[in-house]
């Protein structure tokens, strides 16, 4: 290579025949290049066409699903509102069934929360009842009054003399006559 002579560069204007030949050669080369590009990209072009078809199919399937999603979302919001009303109604029923409960001790946004608060309220009410009962028993022990009248018995004659007993008998006989 080092010994090869350098090609001589000349600036000549090509003739019409040379120009036509070069043009034909370029056109042939362009067609051959387009054929090679088409052959090289044929699989990719087919794959793109397949993917575009799949995309169109999926897009077509997606539209009804969007409508269903909107409907389900609307139904879900309605169900949430209905559930909230049901929880409030449940709270009202609990308060009606348990007059010792107050609205401030029954809380919750779900049925389970309300049930938990009812359990805690029940424990609270039972402790208050126990405390009041213990207090009542303590007070009752201080002022015990037997129920009903005492049994009717005669006067105690154990320590009386014989004359006292006779006088008592005569007095009781006189009271019976007066009645």
C-alpha positions, 0 to 999 in steps of 0.5 A: 500500500505504501508503494501504490501511486495515489489516484489522480483526481480530475474535475471533469464535467460528466457527459450526458451519457455518463450522467445517465449511467451514473443516474441509472447506477444510483437508482439501481443502488437506491432500489437495492438499498430499499429492498435490503431495508424492507427485508431487514425491517420486514419482521419488525414491520409485521410485528408492529402491524400485529401490535397495532391490531392488538392495541386496537382490539384492547382499546375496543375492549377497554371502552366497555370496561370504562363504562362498567367501572363508572357504574361500579364506582357509582354503585359503590358510593351509593353502597357506602352512603347506605352503609353509613345510614345503616350504622346510624340506624344501628346506633339509634336502635342500640340507644333505644334498646338500652336506655341507660346508654347515652349517645356520647358513649356509643360511637363508630363508623362501622357496625363492628366499631358500634358493637365494640362501643356497646360492649364498653358501654355495657361494662361501664353501666354494669360498674355504675350499677354495682357501685350504686347497689353497694352504696344502697346496701351500705345505706340500707344497713344503717336504717334497717326497718323490718318489713310489715308489723311485728308479730302480735304477742301478749305482754311479757309475763316472765318477770311479773308477780302473780298479782300483776298477772291477775291485774293484766288479765282483768285489764285485757278482759275489760278492753275486750268488753269495750270493743 
